[in-house]
Amino acid sequence: MSHPELLSIDPATGEEVWRGPAASEADVDAAVAKARAAQPAWERTPSADRRDVLQRYQNAVRDRADELARIISRETGKPLWETNGEVQATQAKVDISITAYQERTGSREKEGDQFRQALRHRAHGVLAVLGPYNFPAHLPNGHIVPGLLAGNAMVFKPSELTPATAEFMKECWTEAGLPDGCLQIVQGAGETGRALAGHAGINGLLFTGSARTGHALARQFAETPGKILALEMGGNNPLVCWDIAQANAEDAAALVAQSAFLSAGQRCTNARRLIVEERSHEALLEALVELSGDLIVGAPFDDPQPFMGPVISNAAADTLQEQYRGLVAAGAREIVPLTRPDPSLPFLTPAILDVTSVVDRPDEEMFGPVLQVVRVPHFNAAVAEANATRFGLSAGLIASDAELYERFRREIRAGIVNWNRPTNGASSAAPFGGIGDSGNHRPSAYYAADYCAYPVASLEHDRISGDIGLGRKSLQTTEPE
């Protein structure tokens, strides 16, 4: 493997944020070896002491919160108000992980007349983490914190677009007193990720990213069933708005806009498809068009703060524009066109397309501020359209009828189902994940504890005894002659 230089660029300005070498295959080997050497002692460390390290890390992040938020904003282009929220979620993950570990993967013992029953959990060993760029602190942190708490050593390859955020997090772990070797960072792009994912020395991989990469990992890990693989992927998420009265149109439009355009459409839970009732959607769309025009698109540190910043890179903006033009060429009607005010920067304005007449619409995740409207004649068709996807991450219903929601909740295929809330509203104190091409049934967030340790069930007695409740004679199949 070559040693190219890695460069992080501020998408809002084009300025350099971070520069450093990408890890070679030998560097990945060394990182995994160092993690393997450190892991046994870390697992033997009492869980209370591991918890103390996590809490010191939490304090380090809290003490440097402003600095971390600014780094995330510079690397991703997200507004400062939003990255402040990401930093708060990064801190909160420690307390949530501690509670989840104790509840879901702790130790339990029960004394019986003949023996003791025990349930304990063991670390897997060395876990690799491949992180995304959209939440470069919070999402990998959601793997690293519970992984370390369970006694694993971690090797983390961040997105090549957000290396500075990962280096900052490593500094916070060092300040917290995490033993050397327990968290290794390998910077790089696809080659580095493939070297880490395929390394014989890891015991599992925790992945957040695209469905395409997730599919490749699933095929690869099919050959190694003894290794844990947790996949958190994207979605082509539906939001159904039904029977919206004129009086509720503005409130419904606000929920739709947040669902579709928050984080410049770069959340895996963003609404991609707005499903509405034909001939009864005009008031909602009018309010949504007006609101979309009022959304401020700008740089992270602008005053007043923008609602959304740029997408992550010029390459991402190019891809979105190409996908958008493909839908228009296939017959989509532009309601609010996608524009790029400065072709040299990846700022995109919110876009709305009516794709009802597009035949064989691509079932893809358009990772940006593009909302596709689909008109249907009745609620049966709305549910069918919502489920017409290979993904199954997030879905939402905006409606006043509780019976409609009960039906929607029962029939929709998704891991996150919201009612009169944005599709991108999810609690870290609940499991997070989806079905279909959105995941492999290993949800993260509160349930991350489940894939960071494996259960060991034991029957135990303090002394050697052949009497196991059946009596020794019961072991004899015939009477002695």
N, C-alpha and C positions, 0 to 999 in steps of 0.2 A: 504494500500500500504506500502511496506517495505521501508527502508531508505538505499539502497545500496550506496556505494561510487562510484563516477564517476571519471574516470581516462582518461586523454587525453595523447596519445602517439605520438611522432614524428615518422612518418612512415619511414623516411630516416635513422633513427638511433636506433629506439626502446626505446629512452629515454623518461622519463616522462616530460610532458609539464605543466599539470595542474591537480589538485586533489581537489575534493570537494564533498559534499553530493548531491545526487539526490533528487529532490523535491518529497515529499509525496503527497497523495491526499489532506491532510489537508493544505499543503503548497500551492497547486494549488488553493484551496478554498480561502486562505488568499490573494493570489496575485490578483485573480479576484475581490475579495471584495475591496481591496485597489484601484484597477484601477477604479471600479465603483464609489467609493467615490470621487476620484479625477477628474473624467471625466467632470461632469457638469460645474465646475469652469473653466476647461481648454477650453471647448467649448465656454463659455461666454467671454473668453479672446479675445480681438480684434485680428482679423486675422493678422494685422501688427505686433502685439506683438508676436504671435505664429511664424510668419516668422522670427522675430529677434532671437528667441531661436534656430530655425533651422540654421540660419547663424552663430550663435556662436558655434553650434555643428560642422558645416563645418570647422570653424577656428580651433577648438580643434583637429579634425582629421588631418587637414593640419599641425598643429604644432607638432603632434606626429606621422607623417606619417611613418617615418623610423621604429619606434617601432611597429606600427600596421602591417606593411609589414613583419617584422621578425616573429611576432607571427603567422600570417597566414601561412607563409612558414613552420614554425616549426610544426604547427598542420596538414597541408595538404600535405607537401612535395613538393609544387609547387616551381619552381625556383623564386629567389628573383626578377628578372626582371618582372616576371608575377604578383607577388603579389604587386609590386609597381604600376602596372597598375590597379589592383583591388582597391587599396587605392585611386588612382586618380578618378576612377569611383564612389567610395563611396562619395567623396567630390562633384563631379559634379552632383550627384543625387539631391542635395538640390536645385540648381538653376533650373534644369530641372523640378523638382516637383513644384516649385513656379510658373513657367511659365505655366505648365499644369493645375494647380489648377485655375489660373486666367482665362485661356482660356476655360476650359472644365467644371469647377464646381464653378465658381464665382457667383456673384449676378448681376442681371440686372433689371432695371426698365424702363417702358415706360409709359408716361403720355398720356391718351386719353381724349376725351371730357367728358365722363361720369364716368370714373374710371381710376385707375392706374393698370397696369399689372406688376407683379413682379415675378421674378424667383430667388430663393435662394436655397442653398444646406445646408443640415444638416448632422452632423456626425451620424454614426450608434450608437455609444456608446463605447463599449469595443470590440476591435477586437483582436483575437488571431492570432499569426504568428507561423507557423512551418517552420523552415529554413533548408537548405541543407548544406552539408559539402564542396561542390566543390567551391563555392564562399561564404564563411561563413560571410563575411562582406557585400559585394555588393548586394547579392540577398535578404536577409532579410531587409537590409537597403532600398531596393526598395519598400517594403511594409510599413516599419515603418515610413519613412520620410513623404510620402504623407498621411499616416494615421494620424499622429500627426498634420500635417498641417491642415487637415480637421476638427480637434477638437476631434478626438477619443483618448481614452486611449488604450494602447497596452500591451498585455501580450505575451511575446516572449519565445518560447522553441526552442533553437538552436539544431543543430545536436549534439548528444552525443559524436561525434568525434571531435567537434570543440568548446568546451565550453569556452576556454580562449579568443577566439576572441570576443564572445558575451559579456563577462565580461568587456573587454577593451572598447567595444562600449558603454556599460552602463556608464563607467567612463566618457567618452567624453560627453554623454548627461547630466550627473550630473554637469560637469564643465560648460556646456552651460547654466545651470540654469533651466533645465526642472523641473517643479514642481514635488514634491515627489508623487509617485503613478502613474504618467502618463505612465511610461514604467516599466513594471515588467519583470524580467527574472526568468524563472523556468527551471532549469537544469534537464536533465534526458533522458532516452531512450524511448522505445515504450510505457511503462505504463504511463509515465508522459504526453506524447503526447496525448494518448487516454483520460486521465483525463481532459486535457485542451480542446480538441476538443469536448468532450461530455458535457462540463460544461454548466449548465443552465444559468449562468450569462454572457456568451459572446453573442454578437450580430452578430458575423460573424467570419469566419476563412479564412486566406490568407495562401495558401499552395504552397510550391515549393518542388518537390520531385518525387518519383517513381509513375508510373501509377498504380501499385498495391495498394499503400496506397491511391492514389487519388480516385480509384474506391470505396474503403471502405468508404472514407469520403463522396462521392456522395450518396451512399446508406444511410448513417447515416443522412445526411442533407436533404434527401428527406422527412423526417418526420417533418422537421422544415423549411418550405418555407419562413418564415419571417426572417430567418438569411441569410446574404450574404455568399456565398462560392465562392472563386476565386481559381481555380486549375491551376497550371503551372507544367506540367509534361514533360516527355522525348519524345524521338523519335527514330525511326529506319530510319534515314535520308538518302535519296538518293542523289548521286552526279553523274550526267550524263556527260561523256566526249565524245565528238562526233567530228569526222573528224579532229583529231589532227595531223597536219603535223609534219614531223621530226623536222623542225625548231622551232616548238612551244612545243615540247615534254618536255623539261626541265622546262619551265615556267608552263605548265599544271601540271607537277608532283609536283612542289612546292605548287601550290594551293591545290592539292589533299592531300599532306602530312600535310599541316596546317589544312585542314578540318578534317582529320582523327585523327591526333596524338597530336594536341595542347592540353595542360593540361592533358597529358597522356590519352587522349581519354575520359576525365571525364567532358565534357561539354554536356549539353543536345542537343546542336546543332551540335555536331561532326558528320561528315559523317560516316555512318556505312556500306553503300553499294555503291560501285563504279560500275557504269553501263557503259559498253563500247561496241563499235561495233565489232562484231566478224570479225576476219581476218584483222582488221585495228587498232589494239590496241597495237601492239608489241612495237613500239617506246615509247609510253607512259609508258607501264609497265617496260620496261628496265630502263628508266629514274627514275621511282618511286622506283624500287628496289635499284638502286644505291644510291639515295637520302636517303632512309630509313636506309641504312647501315651507312650513315654519321651522322645521328642524334645522338646527345650526350644525353645520359640518365645518370642523376646523382643527387646528393644531392643539396638542394636549394642554398647553399652558396658556392658551388664549383667555382673555377676560372680555366679555363673559365666557364662561366655560361652554364648549360645544356639547351637543348631545352625542355626537359621534365623530371619531377621527377618520383617518384614512384606513384602507385595508393594509395588510402587512407589507406589501411590496408592489413594485411596478409589474412584476411578473404575475402576481395574483390579480391585479387590476386588469391586465391584458386578458387573462383567462376569463374573468367575469364578463368583460365586454364581448368577447367572442361567443360565450354561451348565450348572452342576451341577444346578440345579433342572430344567432341560430334560431332562437325561439321566434323572433320577429319574422325571419325568412320563412318559418314553417307556418305562419298564419296568426301569430299572437298579435293582439291589439294593444298598442301602447296607451296606458292611462296616465302614468307619470314616467317620462323617459329617463333612462340612465344616462347621466352626463359625467364627464371628467374635466373639470374646469381647467386644470393644468396637465397637459399630456406628460409632463416630466415627473409628476408626482402621483401617488396612488389614491388621491381623494376622489371618491365617487359619491354622487348624490343618491338618495333613496329612490328606488324605481318600483313601479307597479305595472304589471302586464296582465291582461285578460287572455288566458291560454285555453279557454273553453273549447275553441274550435281546432286546437292543435291536435292532430292525430299522432298517436304513439309518442306522447310527451316523454322525454328522457327522465327516468327515475334516478336523478342524481342530486347530490347535495351541492347547490350553488352557494359557496361559502362567502357570501357578501350581501349587500343591502338590496336584494331583488326579491320582490314578493309576487307570486303567481296567483291570480284569481281564477277560480273555477266556479261556474254557475251550474247549479243542479236543480231539478224540478221538485224534489221532495226529500224528506229526512232520510229515508232509506238509501237514496242515492248519495246523500252527503256522507253517511257512514261508509258506504261502499267506496266512495272516492277517497275518504280519509285512509282507509285500509289498503288502498291500491298502491302499495309501495313495498319494496324489499326490506326497507328499514322499519324500525319500531322503537324509536327513542322517546320522543315527546309528542303529545297531542293535547289539544285544548278545545273546550266548548265555551262559547259566549252566548248565553241564553238565560232567560228568566225562569224557564220551566224546569222545576226540579225533576220531574219525571223524564224529561228529555235527557237530562244529565245522567240519571240512573241507567237509562238505556245505553247512552253513549259510553259510560264507564264500563258497562258489561261487555260491549261489543267491540270496542276499539282495541287494537293490538299495539300496545306501547308500554314502556316501563314507567313513564311519567305521564299522568293524565290529570289535567287541571281544569277547573271550572271557574269561569269569570276571573281568571288570573292569567298573566302572560305564560306562554309556553316555556319561557326561559326562567321561570321561577321554580327553584328547587332548594330544598333544605339539606345542609350538610349533616344534619342529625337524622337523615333518612337515607336509604339506599339510593344510589344513582346509577342507572344503566338501562339498557333496552334489549329488545329481542331482534330476531332477524339479523340483518347485516349491521345492526347497531351494537352488537356485543355477543359474548359467548357465555351468557348466564353467570357472569362473575361481577355483579355490580359493585361499584366503588362507593365512596363517601362512607356512610356509617357501616356498610358491609365490607369495607376493605379489610377489616380484621380477619374475615373468613379466608381470604386468599394469601394472607401473610403468615399463616401458621397452619399446621395440620394436627388433628386430634390424635392422642394416644390414650386408649382405654386400658385399664389395668384391674386385675383382681389380685389382692395382696393379703399376706398373712405374716405376722411378725416372727413366727417360728415354723420350723419344719414339722409337718404333720401329714401322715397318710390318710387321716380321717377327713374326708372332704364332704361329709354329710351323708354319704351313701353307705359308709361302713366298709371296712377292708374286705369282708366276705363277699360283698357285692361285686368286687373285682374279679372273683373267681367264676369262671363259666361252668365248671363241673365240681361236684363234691370230691374231695381227695379220697383215694382208695385206701 
